[in-house]
Amino acid sequence: MLDDAESHHCIDVLRLGVGSRVVIFDGHGSETTAEITAVGNGRAHLKDLMSVKMEPLRCAITLAQAIPKGKNMELIVQKATELGVAKIVPLLSDRAVVHLGDDEARKKREKWQQVVIEAAKQCGQNWLPEVAEPITPKKFFAEFDRYELPLIASLQHDARSFKVTLADFREQHGRRPGSALILIGPEGDFTPAETSLAKGAGCIPVSLGPIVLRAETAAIYSLSVLAYELQGQEA
């Protein structure tokens, strides 16, 4: 039986009734085709017909994103989900316009998690990315997970192209990475201290080209490149 919110969406928004088939998923790769057998008291009752288990994407990509102003973070979370990221880490960068207290951070995270669910429904993504609690770059790197390919989008002169960076990894390891991180800064980029922290943790500066991109554009651009290069079939 679907919960109240999903039943409302099914019955009142999609206008489905008894005999209709729906696809439900648990966010951990399991997908079930089911049939609506009854509708009553605002709830839809289902009968399972067929279940499958989907494998996760071959490379676990984490997006660590400095929180931009307005609703742009919601757009980034939506598109990151559609592009198959495994985890989203909202960063409270020194240069970010947005500053959140504990209660507001909790509410934002809940909202972003709901955006993830809605985006996954639209694109058929059966593995939901984890949305971490908003965190400062200093704390993020103090608790830094190990990634095979950690990257930071950079405007500095030492940044290299994605093409060269990915080719170097393949030449060194003879394969594509199984995990990757991309850090995207706020408007105006990370501070020198934050960039130094990232480099000290092993992050490789990558260039997004000659045009300075908005934060949301930079995230979508970077994730699109990584999805294309790291998630597809081998040539």
NORMOZI-V74524 format. One line per field, one symbol per residue. phi: phi as a letter, one per 40 degrees, with the letter a starting at -180 (. if undefined). burial: 1 if it has 16 or more other C-alpha atoms within 10 Angstrom, else 0. A space follows every 50 residues. Layout:
phi->???
burial->???
This chain:
phi->.ccccccdccccccgcbdgcbbbbabgbgcbbcbbcbabafgbbbbbcba bbbcccccbcbbbbbccccgcccccccdcccccgccabbcbccdccccbb cdcccccccccccccdccccccbgccbcccbccdacddcdccbcccbcbc bbcacccccbcddcccccccccbgacccaabbcbccdggccdccccdccc chcccbcbhcccccdccccccccccccccbbcccc
burial->01000011011000011000100110100011111110100011110000 00000010111111111100001101111111111111111111110000 00001001100110111011100011111110111111010000001111 11111000110100110000000001101111111110110001101100 01111111000000110111011101100110000
